[in-house]
Amino acid sequence: MRTHWVVSLCGALAICLPAVAAETATSYSLNELRELARSAHPTLESAEAAVAAAAGSLREARAYPNPGLSVTSGRGRPRDGGDSRSETAIELAQPIELPGARRWRRRLAELGAQGAALDREVVRAMIDTTVTRLAYTELLERRRAEIVEESVRIAARLLELLDRRVELGESSPLEAVKARSEWFARRSEVVDVNRSLAATRSALNLVCGGRLSRSFEIAETLEGPGAIPLPPGLAERLRERSPVLMRSGLAVEEARAHIEAARKERFPRFDVIAAHETELDKTATSLGVGLTIPLWNRGSGRVAAATAGQVRADADRRGATRELETALARAVAAYEGARSAIGLHEEGWTDTAEQALAIATFSYENGEASLLDVLDAQRSYLGVRSAEAESWAALALARVEIEQLLDGPLQPEKTDETR
């Protein structure tokens, strides 16, 4: 019986352990995270539906107006008496659109389809940016967790050293209390950073529709593509390629099209009418033209509303341009600031802080430095490490912001033709 139980347990472990290993080893690239977020985001689903609806409206706008068919039937009796007989009348009316009215109706539908497609691109860019920001924030929080865990190890080694020196009478108990207090402070930082890391991972999983594994990892590194210089002409690229500005410019065109479509209502509308009537004593077939005269309603209200809509759309476009240019300037400043800070670390700032900590620790162990010197060196080293991680994260987030505004990478990818 015991042998059977052991065999069953081994079999269960053989099944479960590969699943646990697969769960632990799950890694996602930024592109995979973006695709998961797109497939699970309801806003993008709504934008896709709007594109489909706009395509349907465009097909309807390209179609010609349907004819109207009227059929009436009755019975009549001659005035001089006699049997009653049936009477029928058939009328077919085909509306004739003027070329101008038809052209602007189709133009409005085409602009609506283009606008829906741009709205979808804007939503996609927002989702991608949100995922990328959360991913780099997760990488930053993970780096912070590594730093504070290292700080706990450093504080623990110092505390162990002080405990031995207190036992030997080489240090006062007060110094051991200070070292223990520092150790508790570092452990508290671990708790705070892990809590923040868990919140960021939860938010990223939520954006991705809850499809990430429990122990997922991000394939990219915090350093990312590196602190490359920004190319010139970013403001010009913003005005040319920003989907938000393209959408606002399209809104101005739509407003103008609404004005022209409203003005076409001032012209008469024609209907070609074909009729066939069978009466008591005759049969008649006729062909005529109907005319709708814009006498009481000449579309002046629609023209005024469309004109006001154009003014508003133009003001919105200028306002959006100003806001995006301001956002680009802020992102560029943040990028350049982070790039300058990274340059200091690459020149040896982090290495210098690490050397200072090693010297202070060695000097303290040999009685040539005070505990305060060691603690100051520790805090300086951990602060420099944290500042370096935050600089790389600030650089990555600023790059994400710039690329979202420009709707493309800072530098075009190399192809066989450009190499």
C-alpha positions as CSV (number, residue, x, y, z in Angstrom):
1,M,0.0,0.0,0.0
2,R,2.8,2.4,0.9
3,T,4.6,1.5,-2.3
4,H,1.5,2.3,-4.3
5,W,1.2,5.6,-2.6
6,V,4.8,6.5,-3.3
7,V,4.5,5.6,-6.9
8,S,1.3,7.7,-7.2
9,L,3.0,10.7,-5.6
10,C,6.0,10.4,-8.0
11,G,3.7,10.2,-10.9
12,A,1.8,13.4,-9.8
13,L,5.1,15.2,-9.3
14,A,6.2,14.1,-12.7
15,I,3.1,15.7,-14.2
16,C,3.1,18.8,-12.1
17,L,6.8,19.8,-12.1
18,P,7.0,20.4,-15.9
19,A,3.9,22.6,-15.6
20,V,5.5,24.6,-12.8
21,A,8.7,24.9,-14.7
22,A,6.9,26.1,-17.8
23,E,4.9,28.6,-15.7
24,T,8.1,29.9,-14.2
25,A,10.0,30.1,-17.5
26,T,7.2,32.1,-19.3
27,S,8.8,35.2,-20.9
28,Y,7.2,37.8,-23.1
29,S,8.7,40.4,-25.4
30,L,7.2,43.9,-25.7
31,N,5.6,43.0,-29.1
32,E,3.9,39.9,-27.5
33,L,2.6,42.0,-24.6
34,R,1.3,44.6,-27.1
35,E,-0.5,41.9,-29.2
36,L,-2.1,40.4,-26.0
37,A,-3.3,43.9,-24.9
38,R,-4.7,44.7,-28.3
39,S,-6.6,41.4,-28.6
40,A,-8.1,41.9,-25.1
41,H,-8.8,45.6,-25.0
42,P,-12.5,46.6,-25.4
43,T,-11.7,50.1,-26.6
44,L,-9.9,48.7,-29.6
45,E,-12.7,46.3,-30.3
46,S,-15.1,49.3,-30.3
47,A,-12.7,51.1,-32.7
48,E,-12.7,48.1,-35.0
49,A,-16.5,48.1,-35.0
50,A,-16.5,51.8,-35.8
51,V,-14.3,51.0,-38.8
52,A,-16.7,48.3,-40.0
53,A,-19.6,50.7,-39.5
54,A,-17.9,53.4,-41.5
55,A,-17.2,50.9,-44.3
56,G,-20.9,50.1,-44.4
57,S,-21.8,53.7,-44.5
58,L,-19.4,54.2,-47.4
59,R,-21.0,51.4,-49.4
60,E,-24.4,52.9,-48.8
61,A,-23.2,56.3,-49.9
62,R,-21.8,55.0,-53.1
63,A,-25.2,53.4,-54.0
64,Y,-27.8,55.2,-56.0
65,P,-31.1,56.2,-54.3
66,N,-33.7,53.4,-54.4
67,P,-36.8,53.9,-56.6
68,G,-40.3,54.1,-55.1
69,L,-43.1,51.9,-56.3
70,S,-46.8,52.7,-55.6
71,V,-49.6,50.3,-56.5
72,T,-53.3,51.1,-55.9
73,S,-56.4,49.0,-56.8
74,G,-60.1,49.6,-56.5
75,R,-63.5,49.0,-58.1
76,G,-65.6,51.6,-60.0
77,R,-69.0,51.8,-61.6
78,P,-69.9,53.8,-64.7
79,R,-72.2,56.8,-64.1
80,D,-74.7,55.4,-66.7
81,G,-75.0,52.2,-64.8
82,G,-73.5,48.8,-65.6
83,D,-71.4,46.3,-63.8
84,S,-68.5,47.5,-61.6
85,R,-65.0,46.8,-62.7
86,S,-61.6,47.0,-61.1
87,E,-59.3,50.0,-61.5
88,T,-55.5,49.8,-61.0
89,A,-52.7,52.4,-60.9
90,I,-49.0,51.7,-60.8
91,E,-46.5,54.5,-60.3
92,L,-42.7,54.2,-60.3
93,A,-40.6,57.1,-59.1
94,Q,-36.8,57.3,-59.3
95,P,-35.0,60.1,-57.5
96,I,-32.3,61.8,-59.5
97,E,-29.5,63.1,-57.5
98,L,-27.6,66.1,-58.7
99,P,-23.9,65.4,-59.3
100,G,-22.8,67.9,-56.7
101,A,-25.0,66.5,-53.9
102,R,-24.0,62.9,-54.7
103,R,-20.3,63.8,-54.8
104,W,-20.4,65.5,-51.4
105,R,-22.4,62.7,-49.9
106,R,-19.8,60.2,-51.0
107,R,-17.0,62.5,-49.8
108,L,-18.5,62.7,-46.3
109,A,-18.7,58.9,-46.1
110,E,-15.1,58.6,-47.4
111,L,-13.9,61.0,-44.7
112,G,-15.8,59.2,-42.1
113,A,-14.1,55.9,-43.1
114,Q,-10.7,57.5,-43.0
115,G,-11.5,59.1,-39.6
116,A,-12.5,55.8,-38.2
117,A,-9.3,54.2,-39.4
118,L,-7.2,56.9,-37.8
119,D,-9.2,56.6,-34.6
120,R,-8.3,52.9,-34.5
121,E,-4.6,53.8,-35.0
122,V,-4.8,56.3,-32.1
123,V,-6.3,53.7,-29.9
124,R,-3.7,51.1,-30.9
125,A,-0.9,53.6,-30.1
126,M,-2.4,54.4,-26.7
127,I,-2.6,50.7,-25.8
128,D,0.9,50.1,-27.0
129,T,2.2,53.0,-25.0
130,T,0.4,51.9,-21.9
131,V,1.8,48.4,-22.2
132,T,5.3,49.7,-22.8
133,R,5.2,52.1,-19.9
134,L,4.0,49.4,-17.5
135,A,6.7,47.0,-18.9
136,Y,9.5,49.4,-18.3
137,T,8.0,50.4,-14.9
138,E,8.0,46.6,-14.0
139,L,11.7,46.4,-15.1
140,L,12.5,49.4,-12.9
141,E,10.7,48.0,-9.9
142,R,12.5,44.7,-10.4
143,R,15.8,46.5,-10.5
144,R,14.9,48.4,-7.4
145,A,14.0,45.1,-5.7
146,E,17.5,43.7,-6.6
147,I,19.2,46.8,-5.3
148,V,17.3,46.8,-1.9
149,E,17.9,43.1,-1.6
150,E,21.6,43.7,-2.0
151,S,21.3,46.5,0.5
152,V,19.8,44.0,3.0
153,R,22.7,41.7,2.4
154,I,25.2,44.5,3.0
155,A,23.5,45.6,6.1
156,A,23.3,42.0,7.4
157,R,27.1,41.5,6.8
158,L,27.8,44.8,8.7
159,L,25.5,43.7,11.5
160,E,27.2,40.4,11.8
161,L,30.6,42.1,11.9
162,L,29.4,44.5,14.6
163,D,28.0,41.6,16.7
164,R,31.4,40.0,16.7
165,R,33.2,43.2,17.5
166,V,30.8,43.9,20.4
167,E,31.5,40.4,21.8
168,L,35.2,41.1,21.6
169,G,34.8,44.5,23.2
170,E,36.0,46.3,20.1
171,S,32.8,48.3,19.5
172,S,30.1,49.7,21.7
173,P,26.6,48.1,21.8
174,L,25.2,51.4,20.5
175,E,26.9,50.8,17.1
176,A,25.3,47.4,16.9
177,V,21.9,49.0,17.6
178,K,22.5,51.5,14.8
179,A,23.5,48.7,12.4
180,R,20.4,46.7,13.4
181,S,18.2,49.7,12.8
182,E,19.8,50.1,9.4
183,W,19.1,46.5,8.7
184,F,15.5,46.8,9.6
185,A,15.2,49.9,7.4
186,R,16.5,48.1,4.4
187,R,14.2,45.2,5.0
188,S,11.3,47.6,5.1
189,E,12.4,49.0,1.7
190,V,12.2,45.4,0.4
191,V,8.6,45.1,1.5
192,D,7.7,48.4,-0.1
193,V,9.4,47.7,-3.4
194,N,7.9,44.2,-3.6
195,R,4.5,45.7,-3.0
196,S,5.0,48.2,-5.7
197,L,6.3,45.6,-8.1
198,A,3.3,43.4,-7.5
199,A,1.0,46.3,-8.2
200,T,2.7,47.1,-11.5
201,R,2.7,43.4,-12.6
202,S,-1.0,43.2,-11.7
203,A,-1.8,46.3,-13.7
204,L,0.2,44.9,-16.7
205,N,-1.7,41.6,-16.5
206,L,-5.0,43.5,-16.3
207,V,-4.2,45.5,-19.5
208,C,-3.3,42.2,-21.2
209,G,-6.7,40.8,-20.3
210,G,-5.4,38.6,-17.5
211,R,-3.6,36.3,-20.0
212,L,-0.1,36.5,-18.5
213,S,1.2,33.7,-16.5
214,R,1.5,34.1,-12.8
215,S,5.3,34.2,-12.8
216,F,5.8,36.0,-16.2
217,E,9.1,37.7,-17.1
218,I,9.8,40.5,-19.6
219,A,12.4,39.6,-22.2
220,E,13.7,43.2,-22.6
221,T,16.2,44.8,-20.3
222,L,15.9,48.1,-18.5
223,E,18.7,49.6,-20.6
224,G,16.7,48.9,-23.8
225,P,18.1,50.2,-27.1
226,G,20.6,52.5,-25.4
227,A,21.0,56.2,-24.9
228,I,21.3,57.2,-28.6
229,P,21.2,60.9,-29.7
230,L,17.9,62.2,-30.9
231,P,17.6,62.8,-34.6
232,P,16.9,66.3,-35.9
233,G,13.5,67.5,-37.2
234,L,11.3,65.9,-34.6
235,A,8.8,68.8,-34.7
236,E,8.4,68.5,-38.4
237,R,7.9,64.7,-38.1
238,L,5.3,65.4,-35.5
239,R,3.2,67.6,-37.7
240,E,3.5,65.2,-40.6
241,R,3.0,61.8,-39.0
242,S,1.1,62.3,-35.8
243,P,-2.2,60.3,-36.1
244,V,-3.8,62.7,-33.7
245,L,-3.0,65.7,-35.9
246,M,-4.0,63.8,-39.0
247,R,-7.3,63.0,-37.3
248,S,-7.9,66.7,-36.3
249,G,-7.0,67.8,-39.9
250,L,-9.5,65.3,-41.2
251,A,-12.2,66.7,-38.9
252,V,-11.6,70.1,-40.6
253,E,-12.2,68.5,-44.0
254,E,-15.3,66.8,-42.7
255,A,-16.6,70.1,-41.5
256,R,-16.0,71.7,-44.9
257,A,-17.7,68.7,-46.6
258,H,-20.7,69.2,-44.3
259,I,-20.9,72.8,-45.4
260,E,-20.9,71.9,-49.1
261,A,-23.4,69.1,-48.6
262,A,-25.8,71.5,-46.7
263,R,-25.5,74.1,-49.5
264,K,-26.6,71.5,-52.1
265,E,-29.9,71.3,-50.3
266,R,-30.8,74.7,-51.7
267,F,-31.1,73.2,-55.2
268,P,-34.3,71.4,-56.3
269,R,-34.5,67.6,-56.4
270,F,-35.9,65.8,-59.4
271,D,-37.9,62.5,-59.6
272,V,-38.5,60.6,-62.8
273,I,-42.0,59.2,-62.6
274,A,-43.4,56.4,-64.7
275,A,-47.1,55.6,-64.3
276,H,-49.6,53.1,-65.7
277,E,-53.4,53.4,-65.0
278,T,-56.3,51.2,-65.9
279,E,-59.6,52.9,-65.5
280,L,-63.2,51.9,-66.4
281,D,-63.1,53.2,-69.9
282,K,-59.4,53.7,-70.7
283,T,-55.8,52.7,-70.1
284,A,-53.1,55.3,-69.7
285,T,-49.3,55.2,-69.5
286,S,-47.4,58.3,-68.6
287,L,-43.8,59.5,-68.0
288,G,-43.2,62.6,-66.0
289,V,-40.8,64.6,-63.8
290,G,-41.4,65.5,-60.2
291,L,-39.7,68.5,-58.6
292,T,-39.1,69.1,-54.9
293,I,-38.8,72.9,-54.4
294,P,-36.7,74.1,-51.5
295,L,-39.1,76.8,-50.7
296,W,-39.6,76.7,-46.9
297,N,-36.4,75.0,-45.9
298,R,-33.3,76.0,-47.8
299,G,-30.8,74.4,-45.5
300,S,-29.7,77.7,-43.9
301,G,-29.7,76.1,-40.5
302,R,-27.5,73.2,-41.6
303,V,-25.1,75.6,-43.3
304,A,-24.8,77.7,-40.2
305,A,-24.3,74.7,-38.0
306,A,-21.7,73.2,-40.4
307,T,-19.9,76.6,-40.6
308,A,-19.7,76.7,-36.8
309,G,-18.5,73.1,-36.8
310,Q,-15.6,74.0,-39.2
311,V,-14.5,76.9,-36.9
312,R,-14.6,74.5,-33.9
313,A,-12.7,71.8,-35.8
314,D,-10.0,74.2,-36.9
315,A,-9.6,75.5,-33.4
316,D,-9.4,71.9,-32.1
317,R,-6.7,71.2,-34.7
318,R,-4.6,74.2,-33.6
319,G,-5.1,73.4,-30.0
320,A,-4.1,69.7,-30.5
321,T,-1.0,70.9,-32.4
322,R,0.1,73.1,-29.5
323,E,-0.5,70.4,-26.9
324,L,1.4,67.8,-28.9
325,E,4.3,70.1,-29.5
326,T,4.4,70.9,-25.8
327,A,4.3,67.2,-25.0
328,L,7.1,66.6,-27.5
329,A,9.3,69.3,-25.9
330,R,8.8,67.8,-22.4
331,A,9.6,64.3,-23.7
332,V,12.7,65.6,-25.5
333,A,13.9,67.4,-22.3
334,A,13.3,64.3,-20.2
335,Y,15.1,62.2,-22.7
336,E,18.1,64.5,-22.8
337,G,18.2,64.8,-19.0
338,A,18.2,61.0,-18.6
339,R,20.8,60.6,-21.3
340,S,23.1,63.1,-19.6
341,A,22.7,61.3,-16.2
342,I,23.4,58.0,-17.9
343,G,26.6,59.5,-19.3
344,L,27.8,60.3,-15.8
345,H,27.2,56.7,-14.7
346,E,29.0,55.4,-17.8
347,E,32.0,57.7,-16.9
348,G,32.4,55.9,-13.6
349,W,29.9,57.3,-11.1
350,T,28.5,53.9,-10.1
351,D,32.0,52.3,-10.0
352,T,33.3,55.1,-7.9
353,A,30.5,54.7,-5.4
354,E,31.1,50.9,-5.2
355,Q,34.8,51.5,-4.6
356,A,34.1,54.0,-1.9
357,L,31.9,51.5,-0.1
358,A,34.6,48.8,-0.4
359,I,37.2,51.2,1.0
360,A,34.9,52.3,3.8
361,T,34.1,48.7,4.8
362,F,37.7,47.6,4.7
363,S,38.8,50.6,6.7
364,Y,36.1,50.0,9.3
365,E,37.1,46.4,9.6
366,N,40.6,47.5,10.3
367,G,39.6,50.2,12.8
368,E,40.5,53.1,10.5
369,A,36.9,54.4,9.8
370,S,33.8,54.9,11.9
371,L,30.4,53.2,11.5
372,L,29.0,56.5,10.3
373,D,31.5,56.4,7.4
374,V,30.4,53.0,6.4
375,L,26.7,53.8,6.6
376,D,27.2,56.9,4.5
377,A,29.1,54.9,1.9
378,Q,26.4,52.3,1.8
379,R,23.6,54.9,1.4
380,S,25.6,56.7,-1.3
381,Y,26.3,53.5,-3.2
382,L,22.6,52.4,-3.1
383,G,21.4,55.9,-4.0
384,V,23.7,55.9,-7.0
385,R,22.6,52.4,-8.1
386,S,18.9,53.6,-7.8
387,A,19.6,56.8,-9.7
388,E,21.2,54.8,-12.5
389,A,18.2,52.5,-12.8
390,E,15.8,55.5,-12.6
391,S,17.8,57.3,-15.4
392,W,17.5,54.3,-17.7
393,A,13.8,54.0,-16.9
394,A,13.3,57.7,-17.5
395,L,15.1,57.4,-20.8
396,A,13.0,54.4,-21.9
397,L,9.7,56.1,-20.9
398,A,10.7,59.4,-22.7
399,R,11.6,57.4,-25.8
400,V,8.2,55.7,-25.6
401,E,6.5,59.1,-25.4
402,I,8.4,60.5,-28.3
403,E,7.8,57.5,-30.5
404,Q,4.0,57.6,-29.7
405,L,3.9,61.3,-30.7
406,L,5.8,60.6,-33.9
407,D,3.9,57.4,-34.7
408,G,7.1,55.5,-35.4
409,P,10.6,54.7,-34.1
410,L,13.2,57.4,-33.5
411,Q,15.5,55.8,-36.1
412,P,14.2,53.7,-39.0
413,E,15.1,50.0,-38.9
414,K,18.0,49.0,-41.2
415,T,17.1,47.0,-44.3
416,D,19.2,45.3,-46.9
417,E,18.9,48.4,-49.1
418,T,20.1,50.8,-46.4
419,R,23.0,48.7,-45.2
